[in-house]
Every structure is written in C-alpha cells, then in structure tokens.
Amino acid sequence: MSQYLIEVENLWKRYRVTQQKRRSLKDMVVNGLSHRPAQQAVWALQNVSFQVERGQTLGIIGNNGAGKSTLLRLLSGLGRPTQGKVTVRERVASLLELGAGFNADLTGRENIYIGGLVAGFTRNEVTARLEQIVDFAELEAVIDTAVRTYSTGMYMRLAFANAINYDPALLIVDEALSVGDIRFRKKCADRMQQMRRNGTTIIIVTHLLEQAQELCDQSLWLEQGQVRMYGSTSEVLSRYKERVFSKVVAAPGSNRTDSSQKTTAASSEMPNDSHEIEIKSVRLTNEYGTEVDTVTSGDPLNVQVDYIAHQPVTRPIFMVGIFREDGLKCYESSTEADGVFIDRVEGAGTFSISYASLPLMRGAYWLGISVYDESWDKAFDYKDQMAPFEVTGAIPGTGIFHPPHRWTQLA
C-alpha cells in the first residue's frame, strides 16, 4: 500500500469563460440572432504537483482566485483535469459547500438521513450516529422542524456536524471552520484536532494563517493557479507573510504622507531580525474595561497594544487595521494620519485606540497591527490575525458596516 493517500501529478485545469458583449440593433439585423458570444480559455490550475501522506494534514493557502477551490473540487472527484492526474486512494468526505444537497422543506433529521445515505452509509449506520450529529450541532430543540426555518448559523452547524461525524479516512475542507460563532468554531477546530490524532488525512483551505499553523503539517501555497511553495507549514507561512507584508507596505493610499511614496523595494520587505520595536500582544476591552472577544454592533471598543522597543526610537508610527475573516480590509488608520505624534519610545510600553462606536455588520473579524519609522521607509513589525473577535446584534442588511441612519418620506 502506497504511503501517499493523494498524489497529484502535473495537474492543469482550464475553464472556458463566455464573453457576452452587448450587441447593437444593426449587428442583430446583419448577423441574425444566432451570433455566438466569444469564449476565452482561463487556466485555473497550471502544472500542480504534490503528495499527501496518510494521516497528514495539508493546508492550502493563497489569495482569492489562486485556484484553491478548483483544486479541492478535483480532489473530491467533482470534475476532471484538463491535463495531468489526480490519485485519491480513499473515500472522500468533502466540506466544499456546507449544506449542499439539503432539502429546505425536510426536517433536520430527514436531511441527516439523506446526507448519510448519499454518502454511502446504511440507514443503521446513520441511526447509530444520529444522536452524536444532533448533539454536536446543538440543534436538539429544532431537529424535527424544516431546515428552511433555520437561521444561517443553525443551517451551517447542521451541515458541518453531518459531514464530520462519520470518521472519514480523508476529509477535505474549504473554509468550513468559519461557521457559527467563536465558541462553535473552536468546537469545530477541537474536533479537527481529534480527527488528526485518530489518523484522518485532512486537506483544508483557509485564509486564517493561525488556523493553518495550528492544524497543518504541510502547506501548499497557490498563486495564479501555480504552486508558489510547498513544504513545512512554518516555512510556507513565513514566506507567504513576507509577500503579503511587502504588498501592504507598498500599497498606495494606506494613510501615508507624500514622503511614504519614496519607499523602495528593499524597505518593503519584512522587518529585519532586530525588531527595534516589536508588537507583543493585543487586548480588546469594552467600555467598562472588561476584556472581550464579542462586540455588539454599534457598541464602544478599546484596543490595547503591548509593545517593546529594544532600543530608543523617535517618532514611531503605529497603525491599526480591522479585517473581516476573509481578509477584506474594513478600516485602517495610523497615529500620524490622526495627528498623534509619539516623541520617543524605549522599553516596554502600551498604546490604545478607542472607538466610541463600532458599527460593523455581524461576522468574525481580526486586527492587523504594524509600526513604522517616522519616514515610513522602514517597517519595524507587522502582526496580522491578532485578537479575533465577533460582532453580533440584530442588524438588517448586508455589507461591512451599519452606520446610524433613518428613513424619511418626503412626499
């Protein structure tokens, strides 16, 4: 028996994208209605090769559009490669689209049975796991009601619990650990750790680098459909952060003065090992000074950052950003942009930024903290995915933030 449960060799995947152009009346008269829109070939994956050993956990990282979800679909048997070969030597349990295949008019219990039978288990095998699934999803009170009455969180909890409680030899996960609130996400992560200890082979796509660091033995970094790096998770994440950080430093419009535009490519690299100023930790507190990881939309929030200056530094610039869990930047500002100038730092210290109101939409967020020299030519330190927190509240609408507003009928 091969030591590799998965082998991917020279994998290419091409899609054809239709370019539908608006047609004029003259064009339709001259050429008729049978005109075929132009198609463009798009390579989602290009020459991808790697192996996954039995019992190993592989993380797949990369920006949106890198080809991560396409790769998972091919590993799950959903589609065929354009070129190359994918070998998977065990039955796959996939979490690509949580709840895909659920019938909204059936009860939670009925959907559990259907999902299990479709996955190849007998009715008795599903029955033996039913109580465990319902208990994990925490849906005992509503399991016999139609899932169309479930909230999004309830629906996702049921889907996750239904997928992971059959002890699969191979589990493929696409961002599924972002379901539910912070407490339930930790419960999911603990379950994944248990599966790792029991020898389950796991492949997981995640934008949360701390999650990859905690769960994954090896990581695969995809960029524009190609393998940028494949190896130990610590080495891959280190290189990936360097690249992301260089883009953050060099990005235009990031609240810098004109002098910042003189930044050179050399100064856009990760901070050197000296770390003249090092970000140590971050705490979130409410208006009463109590440490929190959950905030009601619109409530105040205080961010306290502990740092240490290993040598005296004059006029450093601190920057704080708030990012949604998928990496979308929701807000960013710096001491300089807000007209706050720190003369000198040395040794251990703390700074804080207080928000009188944080009108973010419901969801999971994290902080990015960075510190630069006074000319923006040097980044002393940058820490991302710090102090994860959840925003709750009965907020209508969609988007990123929910500003105070009111409607008025004028006529």
C-alpha positions as CSV (number, residue, x, y, z in Angstrom):
1,M,0.0,0.0,0.0
2,S,1.4,3.4,-1.0
3,Q,2.4,5.8,1.8
4,Y,0.7,8.5,-0.2
5,L,-3.1,8.7,0.1
6,I,-3.2,11.5,-2.5
7,E,-0.9,12.0,-5.5
8,V,-1.3,15.0,-7.9
9,E,0.9,14.9,-11.0
10,N,1.2,17.8,-13.5
11,L,-2.4,18.9,-12.9
12,W,-3.9,21.5,-15.3
13,K,-7.5,22.7,-15.3
14,R,-8.9,25.0,-17.9
15,Y,-12.3,26.7,-18.0
16,R,-13.9,28.5,-20.9
17,V,-15.5,31.8,-19.9
18,T,-18.1,33.3,-22.2
19,Q,-17.6,37.0,-23.0
20,Q,-21.1,38.3,-23.6
21,K,-20.8,41.6,-25.3
22,R,-23.8,44.0,-25.7
23,R,-25.0,43.8,-29.3
24,S,-26.4,46.7,-31.4
25,L,-29.6,46.5,-33.3
26,K,-27.6,46.8,-36.5
27,D,-25.5,43.8,-35.6
28,M,-28.5,41.7,-34.8
29,V,-30.1,42.6,-38.2
30,V,-27.0,42.0,-40.2
31,N,-25.8,38.8,-38.4
32,G,-29.0,37.5,-37.1
33,L,-29.8,36.1,-33.6
34,S,-27.6,33.1,-34.0
35,H,-24.4,35.0,-33.1
36,R,-22.3,33.1,-30.7
37,P,-20.5,35.0,-28.0
38,A,-16.7,34.8,-27.8
39,Q,-15.1,32.4,-25.3
40,Q,-11.9,32.8,-23.5
41,A,-9.8,30.0,-22.0
42,V,-8.9,30.5,-18.4
43,W,-6.3,28.3,-16.7
44,A,-7.4,27.9,-13.1
45,L,-4.5,25.4,-12.3
46,Q,-1.2,25.1,-14.1
47,N,1.3,22.2,-13.6
48,V,0.4,21.5,-10.0
49,S,2.1,18.5,-8.4
50,F,2.3,17.3,-4.7
51,Q,1.7,14.3,-2.5
52,V,-0.2,13.9,0.8
53,E,0.9,11.1,3.2
54,R,-1.7,9.1,5.1
55,G,-2.6,10.8,8.4
56,Q,-1.1,14.1,7.3
57,T,-2.9,17.5,7.4
58,L,-2.2,19.7,4.4
59,G,-3.1,23.4,4.4
60,I,-3.8,25.2,1.1
61,I,-3.3,29.0,1.1
62,G,-3.3,31.8,-1.4
63,N,-5.3,34.9,-2.4
64,N,-8.8,34.7,-3.8
65,G,-8.7,33.4,-7.4
66,A,-5.5,31.4,-6.8
67,G,-7.2,28.1,-7.7
68,K,-7.7,26.7,-4.2
69,S,-11.4,25.7,-4.5
70,T,-10.8,24.3,-8.0
71,L,-8.1,22.0,-6.7
72,L,-10.4,20.8,-3.9
73,R,-13.2,20.1,-6.3
74,L,-10.9,17.9,-8.4
75,L,-9.6,16.1,-5.3
76,S,-13.2,15.4,-4.3
77,G,-14.0,13.9,-7.7
78,L,-16.1,16.8,-8.9
79,G,-14.8,17.4,-12.4
80,R,-11.9,16.1,-14.4
81,P,-8.5,17.6,-15.0
82,T,-7.7,19.1,-18.4
83,Q,-4.3,17.6,-18.2
84,G,-2.5,15.6,-15.5
85,K,-3.5,13.0,-13.0
86,V,-5.2,13.0,-9.6
87,T,-5.0,9.8,-7.5
88,V,-7.0,9.5,-4.3
89,R,-6.9,6.2,-2.5
90,E,-9.7,6.5,0.0
91,R,-13.4,7.6,0.0
92,V,-13.6,11.4,0.5
93,A,-15.8,13.3,2.9
94,S,-15.9,16.9,1.5
95,L,-16.9,20.1,3.0
96,L,-16.9,22.3,-0.1
97,E,-20.3,23.9,0.2
98,L,-21.8,23.4,3.6
99,G,-25.4,22.2,3.2
100,A,-25.2,21.5,-0.5
101,G,-27.9,18.9,-1.2
102,F,-30.0,19.8,1.8
103,N,-33.8,19.9,1.1
104,A,-35.2,23.1,2.8
105,D,-38.7,21.5,3.1
106,L,-37.4,18.5,5.0
107,T,-36.5,18.4,8.7
108,G,-33.0,18.4,10.0
109,R,-33.4,14.8,11.0
110,E,-34.5,13.8,7.5
111,N,-31.7,15.7,5.9
112,I,-29.2,13.9,8.1
113,Y,-30.5,10.5,6.8
114,I,-30.5,11.6,3.2
115,G,-26.9,13.0,3.5
116,G,-25.7,9.8,5.1
117,L,-27.3,7.5,2.5
118,V,-26.0,9.6,-0.4
119,A,-22.5,9.3,1.2
120,G,-22.8,5.5,1.0
121,F,-23.8,4.7,4.6
122,T,-26.7,2.4,5.5
123,R,-29.7,3.6,7.4
124,N,-28.5,1.7,10.5
125,E,-25.1,3.4,10.3
126,V,-26.7,6.8,10.1
127,T,-29.0,6.0,13.0
128,A,-26.0,5.0,15.1
129,R,-24.5,8.4,14.6
130,L,-27.7,10.5,14.6
131,E,-27.6,11.5,18.3
132,Q,-23.9,12.4,18.0
133,I,-24.6,14.6,15.0
134,V,-27.5,16.4,16.6
135,D,-25.6,16.9,19.8
136,F,-22.6,18.4,18.0
137,A,-24.8,20.8,16.0
138,E,-26.6,21.8,19.2
139,L,-30.0,21.5,17.4
140,E,-31.9,19.1,19.7
141,A,-34.9,21.6,20.0
142,V,-35.4,22.1,16.3
143,I,-34.1,18.9,14.7
144,D,-37.7,17.8,13.7
145,T,-38.6,21.2,12.1
146,A,-38.0,22.1,8.4
147,V,-34.5,23.5,7.8
148,R,-36.0,26.4,5.9
149,T,-36.9,27.8,9.3
150,Y,-33.3,27.6,10.5
151,S,-31.1,30.6,10.8
152,T,-27.9,30.6,8.7
153,G,-25.8,29.6,11.7
154,M,-28.1,26.7,12.6
155,Y,-28.0,25.5,9.0
156,M,-24.2,25.6,8.8
157,R,-23.8,23.9,12.2
158,L,-26.0,21.0,11.0
159,A,-24.1,20.7,7.7
160,F,-20.7,20.7,9.5
161,A,-21.8,18.2,12.1
162,N,-23.4,15.9,9.4
163,A,-20.1,15.8,7.4
164,I,-17.5,15.2,10.1
165,N,-19.2,12.6,12.3
166,Y,-18.7,9.5,10.1
167,D,-14.9,9.1,10.8
168,P,-13.8,9.5,7.2
169,A,-10.3,8.4,6.2
170,L,-9.9,11.6,4.1
171,L,-11.6,14.9,4.9
172,I,-11.5,17.9,2.5
173,V,-12.5,21.2,3.9
174,D,-13.0,24.6,2.1
175,E,-13.2,27.4,4.7
176,A,-15.8,25.4,6.7
177,L,-14.2,26.2,10.0
178,S,-15.6,29.8,9.8
179,V,-19.1,28.5,10.6
180,G,-21.0,29.7,13.6
181,D,-19.9,31.9,16.5
182,I,-16.4,31.9,18.0
183,R,-17.3,29.2,20.6
184,F,-18.7,26.9,17.9
185,R,-15.7,27.5,15.6
186,K,-13.4,26.4,18.5
187,K,-15.5,23.3,18.9
188,C,-15.0,22.5,15.2
189,A,-11.3,23.1,15.5
190,D,-11.1,20.8,18.5
191,R,-12.9,18.1,16.6
192,M,-10.5,18.5,13.7
193,Q,-7.6,18.1,16.1
194,Q,-9.2,14.9,17.4
195,M,-9.6,13.6,13.9
196,R,-5.9,14.3,13.3
197,R,-4.9,12.3,16.3
198,N,-7.1,9.4,15.1
199,G,-5.2,9.3,11.8
200,T,-7.6,11.1,9.5
201,T,-5.9,12.7,6.5
202,I,-7.1,16.3,6.2
203,I,-6.8,18.9,3.4
204,I,-8.0,22.3,4.4
205,V,-8.3,25.6,2.5
206,T,-8.1,28.6,4.9
207,H,-7.4,32.3,4.9
208,L,-6.7,32.2,8.6
209,L,-3.0,31.7,8.9
210,E,-3.1,30.9,12.6
211,Q,-5.5,28.1,11.9
212,A,-3.1,26.7,9.3
213,Q,-0.2,27.0,11.7
214,E,-2.2,25.1,14.4
215,L,-3.7,22.3,12.2
216,C,-1.4,21.7,9.3
217,D,1.8,19.6,9.0
218,Q,2.5,20.8,5.4
219,S,1.2,23.7,3.4
220,L,0.7,24.4,-0.3
221,W,0.8,28.0,-1.5
222,L,-1.0,28.6,-4.7
223,E,-0.7,31.8,-6.7
224,Q,-2.5,32.4,-10.0
225,G,-3.1,28.7,-10.4
226,Q,0.6,27.7,-9.8
227,V,2.5,26.2,-6.9
228,R,4.4,29.1,-5.4
229,M,5.8,26.9,-2.5
230,Y,5.1,23.5,-0.9
231,G,6.7,22.4,2.3
232,S,6.5,22.6,6.1
233,T,3.8,25.0,7.3
234,S,6.1,27.2,9.3
235,E,8.3,27.8,6.3
236,V,5.5,28.3,3.8
237,L,3.6,30.7,6.1
238,S,6.8,32.7,6.8
239,R,7.4,33.2,3.0
240,Y,3.7,33.9,2.4
241,K,3.6,36.6,5.1
242,E,6.7,38.2,3.7
243,R,4.9,38.6,0.3
244,V,1.7,39.8,1.8
245,F,3.5,42.2,4.0
246,S,5.5,43.6,1.2
247,K,2.3,44.4,-0.6
248,V,0.8,46.0,2.5
249,V,3.9,48.3,2.8
250,A,4.0,49.2,-0.9
251,A,0.2,49.6,-1.3
252,P,-0.9,53.1,-2.3
253,G,-3.5,55.0,-0.3
254,S,-2.7,53.5,3.0
255,N,-2.9,56.7,5.1
256,R,0.7,57.8,4.4
257,T,2.1,61.2,3.8
258,D,3.8,62.0,0.5
259,S,7.2,61.1,1.9
260,S,6.0,57.5,2.1
261,Q,5.8,57.3,-1.6
262,K,9.6,57.2,-1.6
263,T,9.6,53.7,-0.2
264,T,12.0,51.4,-2.0
265,A,11.6,47.8,-2.8
266,A,14.2,47.0,-0.2
267,S,12.3,48.7,2.5
268,S,9.1,46.8,1.6
269,E,10.5,43.6,2.9
270,M,9.6,42.0,6.2
271,P,11.1,43.6,9.3
272,N,14.7,42.5,10.0
273,D,15.5,40.3,12.9
274,S,16.5,43.3,15.2
275,H,12.8,44.3,15.6
276,E,13.7,47.7,17.1
277,I,10.0,47.8,18.1
278,E,8.2,44.5,18.5
279,I,4.4,44.1,18.8
280,K,3.9,41.7,21.7
281,S,0.1,41.3,22.3
282,V,-3.3,42.9,21.8
283,R,-6.3,43.1,24.1
284,L,-9.9,44.1,23.4
285,T,-11.9,45.7,26.2
286,N,-15.4,47.1,26.5
287,E,-16.4,50.5,27.9
288,Y,-16.1,49.1,31.4
289,G,-12.5,47.8,30.9
290,T,-13.5,44.1,30.7
291,E,-11.6,42.0,28.2
292,V,-14.0,40.8,25.4
293,D,-14.0,38.8,22.2
294,T,-17.6,39.6,21.3
295,V,-18.9,43.1,20.5
296,T,-22.4,44.2,19.8
297,S,-22.5,46.3,16.6
298,G,-22.5,49.9,17.5
299,D,-21.0,49.5,20.9
300,P,-17.7,51.0,22.0
301,L,-14.5,49.1,21.8
302,N,-11.0,49.7,23.1
303,V,-7.9,48.2,21.6
304,Q,-4.8,48.0,23.8
305,V,-1.5,47.0,22.2
306,D,1.6,46.0,24.2
307,Y,5.0,46.5,22.5
308,I,8.6,46.6,23.4
309,A,11.2,48.9,22.0
310,H,14.5,47.1,22.1
311,Q,16.4,50.4,21.6
312,P,15.2,54.0,21.7
313,V,13.2,55.0,18.7
314,T,12.0,58.6,18.0
315,R,8.6,59.4,16.4
316,P,7.4,55.9,15.6
317,I,4.1,55.5,13.7
318,F,1.7,52.8,14.8
319,M,-1.1,51.6,12.5
320,V,-4.2,49.5,13.4
321,G,-6.4,47.8,10.8
322,I,-9.7,45.8,11.2
323,F,-10.1,42.9,8.8
324,R,-13.0,40.6,8.1
325,E,-12.2,36.9,8.5
326,D,-11.9,36.5,4.7
327,G,-9.1,39.1,4.7
328,L,-11.1,42.1,3.5
329,K,-9.8,45.3,5.0
330,C,-12.7,47.2,6.7
331,Y,-10.7,50.0,8.2
332,E,-7.1,51.2,8.8
333,S,-5.6,54.3,10.3
334,S,-2.3,55.4,11.9
335,T,-1.2,57.7,14.7
336,E,0.2,60.0,12.0
337,A,-3.0,60.1,10.0
338,D,-4.9,61.0,13.1
339,G,-2.5,63.8,14.1
340,V,-1.0,61.9,17.0
341,F,2.8,62.1,17.3
342,I,4.8,60.0,19.7
343,D,8.1,61.6,20.6
344,R,10.1,58.6,21.7
345,V,9.7,55.0,22.9
346,E,12.1,52.8,24.8
347,G,11.5,49.5,26.6
348,A,8.0,48.0,27.3
349,G,5.0,50.2,26.5
350,T,1.3,50.2,25.7
351,F,-0.8,52.3,23.4
352,S,-4.5,52.2,22.9
353,I,-7.1,53.3,20.3
354,S,-10.7,53.7,21.5
355,Y,-13.7,53.5,19.2
356,A,-16.8,55.3,20.6
357,S,-18.9,53.1,18.3
358,L,-18.0,50.1,16.1
359,P,-20.9,49.8,13.6
360,L,-19.7,46.7,11.8
361,M,-22.1,44.1,10.4
362,R,-22.4,40.7,12.1
363,G,-19.4,38.4,11.5
364,A,-15.9,37.5,12.5
365,Y,-13.0,39.9,12.4
366,W,-9.4,40.3,13.4
367,L,-6.8,43.0,13.8
368,G,-3.6,43.9,11.9
369,I,-1.1,45.9,14.0
370,S,2.1,47.5,12.5
371,V,4.7,50.0,13.4
372,Y,7.0,52.1,11.1
373,D,9.7,54.6,11.4
374,E,8.8,58.3,11.1
375,S,9.5,58.4,7.3
376,W,7.6,55.2,6.5
377,D,10.8,53.9,5.0
378,K,11.1,51.0,7.5
379,A,8.6,48.6,9.0
380,F,9.7,47.5,12.4
381,D,7.0,44.9,12.9
382,Y,3.7,43.7,11.5
383,K,1.3,41.2,13.1
384,D,-1.8,40.0,11.4
385,Q,-4.8,38.0,12.5
386,M,-4.4,39.2,16.1
387,A,-7.2,39.4,18.7
388,P,-10.0,37.7,16.7
389,F,-13.4,38.9,17.7
390,E,-17.1,38.5,16.7
391,V,-19.6,41.2,16.0
392,T,-23.2,40.4,17.0
393,G,-26.5,42.2,17.0
394,A,-29.9,42.2,15.3
395,I,-28.6,44.1,12.2
396,P,-30.6,44.2,9.0
397,G,-28.9,44.4,5.6
398,T,-25.6,43.2,4.2
399,G,-22.2,44.6,3.7
400,I,-19.4,45.7,6.0
401,F,-20.7,48.4,8.3
402,H,-24.1,49.6,9.6
403,P,-24.0,53.4,10.0
404,P,-26.7,55.0,12.1
405,H,-29.5,56.2,9.8
406,R,-33.2,56.9,9.5
407,W,-35.7,56.9,6.6
408,T,-37.9,59.9,5.9
409,Q,-40.8,60.1,3.5
410,L,-40.6,63.5,1.7
411,A,-43.7,63.3,-0.4
